[in-house]
Amino acid sequence: MKYPTVSVNGVSVRVDDEGRYNLNDLHAAAVANGEATEQQRPSQFLRSAQVKRFIKALKAKVQKSTLEQIQPLNVIKGGDEPGVWGVELLAIRYAAWIKPEFEIEVYEVFRTVVRLGIS
């Protein structure tokens, strides 16, 4: 499947049909710029108690909403497109977990996407 992308540090970050960003691609963008280590993969991020609470809160908000029913997190194991996909808030939270400077970069890219659209 061909996904639309946004560029972070010159690395294409895929966006799925529900508007979730691929956190594995974000990790690759951070590593490419020397802002993350291999130990900062999305799988490690998802193990954090704080992150689990954050995801639980996002899911609760989705359940209360009559408009938006997009699950905030989609983990695909195996197949053609494996990876961790998260809504914008979760992607920004992941970027912040990696490094504050990376969070700012990601936030600025996402803000531009809102203004100009995804390629």
Summary of the structure (lengths in Angstrom):
residues: 119
radius of gyration: 13.7
end to end distance: 15.4
largest distance: 41.4
contacts: 335
relative contact order: 0.19
helix: 51%
strand: 16%
